[in-house]
Amino acid sequence: SFARFYSLLSLEGQAKYPWLIEKVNEIVADGRKVVIFTPFVSGKDRHTASISTQAIATRLYNEGISSVGTFDGSLTEEQRQAVQQDFHSKDGIKVLVGNYMTAGESITLNSPENRATEVILFIAPNAISRYIQAVDRIHRFGQTEKVTIHIPYVTGDLLNRDEGTYDERVVKRLMKEFSTFSAVIDGLFFVESRDFYQ
């Protein structure tokens, strides 16, 4: 059922929080910025509430990462523009948590001074097109540094399903599709096996 699927996905997502906090602290300490993606927007009565944009931002903030903002469909157009401008500035928001529908399409999140070089697909998309769109928010004209994509994933399915966890299934599918999509690879955009974390 959908309820069971989303409940398990939420549990898998929550297991990734320790890694996320450590990785974001490392990125920010190095003077870089990061965009974190999830498909889910906040909704306290939803099974996915704990892995929504708002929940991720709140969790990071509660762990001492204070320079964090959200970019999702709950914001007005004016609010989105303000967040985007803040992220563009060198001293603005360091961590931006967005959903694929709003933060993953038709906007530019890198700027010459903001050092936005990292993308974390906290809950990975299930299609290569969403992956490419999300990464392209900082891999755009004017990007002079290497863009690194991180996809944390959980292994060891609680239900012992042959196909594994959601993360295992999606990462396997993405890597298969990615291997046939070589035209997107250039000197600033690549994925190495070390960028996939268990």
C-alpha positions as CSV (number, residue, x, y, z in Angstrom):
1,S,0.0,0.0,0.0
2,F,1.0,3.6,-0.4
3,A,1.0,4.2,3.4
4,R,3.4,1.3,3.9
5,F,5.7,2.4,1.1
6,Y,6.0,6.0,2.3
7,S,6.4,4.9,6.0
8,L,9.3,2.7,5.0
9,L,10.8,5.5,2.8
10,S,10.5,7.8,5.8
11,L,12.4,5.4,8.0
12,E,15.1,4.9,5.4
13,G,15.4,8.7,5.1
14,Q,15.7,9.2,8.8
15,A,18.6,6.7,8.9
16,K,20.5,9.1,6.7
17,Y,20.4,12.1,9.0
18,P,23.7,11.5,10.8
19,W,25.5,11.3,7.5
20,L,23.7,14.4,6.2
21,I,24.6,16.5,9.3
22,E,28.3,15.5,9.1
23,K,28.5,16.1,5.3
24,V,26.8,19.5,5.4
25,N,29.0,20.6,8.3
26,E,32.1,19.6,6.2
27,I,30.9,21.5,3.1
28,V,30.0,24.7,5.0
29,A,33.3,24.6,7.0
30,D,35.1,24.5,3.6
31,G,33.4,27.7,2.5
32,R,31.1,26.0,0.0
33,K,27.4,26.0,-0.4
34,V,25.1,23.0,-0.9
35,V,21.6,22.4,-2.3
36,I,19.7,19.5,-0.8
37,F,16.8,17.9,-2.7
38,T,13.8,15.8,-1.5
39,P,10.6,15.2,-3.4
40,F,8.5,16.1,-0.3
41,V,7.2,19.4,1.0
42,S,6.2,19.8,4.6
43,G,3.0,18.3,5.8
44,K,2.8,17.2,9.4
45,D,0.1,14.7,8.9
46,R,1.9,12.9,6.0
47,H,3.9,9.8,6.2
48,T,6.8,11.7,4.6
49,A,6.7,14.6,7.0
50,S,10.1,13.7,8.5
51,I,11.9,13.8,5.2
52,S,10.2,16.9,3.8
53,T,12.0,20.2,3.0
54,Q,10.9,21.8,6.2
55,A,11.9,18.8,8.3
56,I,15.3,18.6,6.8
57,A,16.0,22.3,7.3
58,T,14.7,22.2,10.9
59,R,16.9,19.1,11.7
60,L,20.0,20.8,10.3
61,Y,19.2,24.0,12.2
62,N,18.7,22.1,15.4
63,E,22.1,20.5,14.9
64,G,23.7,23.9,14.8
65,I,23.7,24.6,11.1
66,S,22.0,28.0,11.3
67,S,22.5,29.3,7.7
68,V,19.8,27.2,6.1
69,G,16.7,28.0,4.0
70,T,14.0,26.2,2.1
71,F,12.8,26.6,-1.5
72,D,9.6,24.8,-2.2
73,G,6.0,25.3,-3.3
74,S,4.9,26.6,0.0
75,L,6.7,29.9,-0.7
76,T,5.2,32.8,-2.7
77,E,7.0,34.0,-5.8
78,E,8.4,36.9,-3.9
79,Q,9.7,34.7,-1.1
80,R,11.3,32.4,-3.6
81,Q,13.1,35.3,-5.3
82,A,14.3,36.6,-1.9
83,V,15.7,33.1,-1.0
84,Q,17.3,32.7,-4.4
85,Q,19.0,36.2,-4.1
86,D,20.2,35.4,-0.6
87,F,21.7,32.1,-1.7
88,H,23.4,33.9,-4.6
89,S,25.3,36.2,-2.3
90,K,28.7,35.2,-0.8
91,D,27.6,35.7,2.8
92,G,24.0,34.6,2.3
93,I,22.3,31.2,3.1
94,K,24.8,28.4,2.9
95,V,22.4,25.5,2.8
96,L,19.3,25.4,0.6
97,V,16.7,22.6,1.0
98,G,14.3,22.3,-1.9
99,N,11.9,19.9,-3.6
100,Y,12.4,18.8,-7.2
101,M,9.3,20.5,-8.5
102,T,10.2,24.0,-7.3
103,A,13.9,24.1,-6.7
104,G,14.8,21.6,-9.4
105,E,13.6,23.4,-12.5
106,S,14.1,26.7,-14.4
107,I,16.2,28.6,-11.8
108,T,19.9,29.3,-11.4
109,L,21.4,28.8,-7.9
110,N,25.1,29.3,-8.6
111,S,26.7,32.7,-8.9
112,P,30.3,33.9,-9.5
113,E,30.7,34.5,-5.7
114,N,28.6,32.0,-3.8
115,R,30.7,28.7,-4.3
116,A,27.7,26.5,-4.7
117,T,29.4,23.3,-5.7
118,E,27.6,20.5,-3.9
119,V,24.2,18.8,-4.5
120,I,22.8,16.3,-2.1
121,L,19.9,14.1,-3.4
122,F,18.7,13.2,0.1
123,I,15.8,11.3,-1.3
124,A,17.0,10.4,-4.9
125,P,14.6,11.0,-7.8
126,N,13.3,8.0,-9.6
127,A,14.1,9.4,-13.1
128,I,17.2,10.6,-14.8
129,S,15.4,13.7,-16.0
130,R,14.8,14.9,-12.5
131,Y,18.4,14.1,-11.5
132,I,19.8,16.2,-14.4
133,Q,17.4,19.1,-13.7
134,A,18.3,19.2,-10.0
135,V,22.1,19.1,-10.7
136,D,21.8,21.7,-13.4
137,R,20.6,24.3,-10.8
138,I,24.3,24.8,-9.9
139,H,26.0,23.3,-12.9
140,R,25.3,26.2,-15.2
141,F,27.0,29.0,-17.1
142,G,29.4,30.8,-14.9
143,Q,30.2,27.7,-12.7
144,T,34.0,27.6,-12.5
145,E,34.4,24.8,-9.9
146,K,33.7,21.1,-9.9
147,V,30.1,20.2,-9.0
148,T,29.9,17.1,-6.8
149,I,26.7,15.1,-6.5
150,H,26.1,13.1,-3.3
151,I,23.4,10.4,-3.1
152,P,23.3,8.9,0.4
153,Y,21.6,5.6,0.4
154,V,20.4,2.9,2.8
155,T,21.2,-0.8,2.3
156,G,19.7,-3.8,4.0
157,D,16.0,-3.8,3.5
158,L,14.0,-4.4,6.7
159,L,11.5,-6.6,4.8
160,N,14.2,-8.6,2.9
161,R,12.7,-7.6,-0.5
162,D,14.8,-9.0,-3.4
163,E,15.0,-5.6,-5.0
164,G,16.3,-4.0,-1.7
165,T,15.6,-0.6,-0.2
166,Y,14.1,2.3,-2.2
167,D,17.5,3.8,-2.3
168,E,19.2,0.7,-3.6
169,R,16.5,0.3,-6.4
170,V,16.7,4.0,-7.4
171,V,20.4,4.4,-7.4
172,K,20.8,1.2,-9.5
173,R,18.3,2.5,-12.0
174,L,19.9,6.0,-12.1
175,M,23.3,4.6,-12.6
176,K,22.0,2.4,-15.4
177,E,20.3,5.4,-17.1
178,F,23.3,7.6,-16.4
179,S,25.7,5.3,-18.1
180,T,23.7,5.7,-21.3
181,F,23.5,9.5,-20.9
182,S,27.1,10.3,-21.4
183,A,26.5,13.5,-23.3
184,V,25.9,15.3,-20.0
185,I,29.4,14.7,-18.7
186,D,32.0,17.4,-19.0
187,G,34.9,18.7,-17.0
188,L,32.8,20.1,-14.2
189,F,30.0,17.5,-13.9
190,F,30.7,14.0,-13.0
191,V,29.8,11.3,-10.5
192,E,32.4,8.9,-9.1
193,S,31.6,5.8,-7.0
194,R,33.1,7.6,-4.0
195,D,30.3,10.1,-4.2
196,F,27.7,7.5,-3.4
197,Y,27.5,6.9,0.3
198,Q,26.2,4.0,2.2
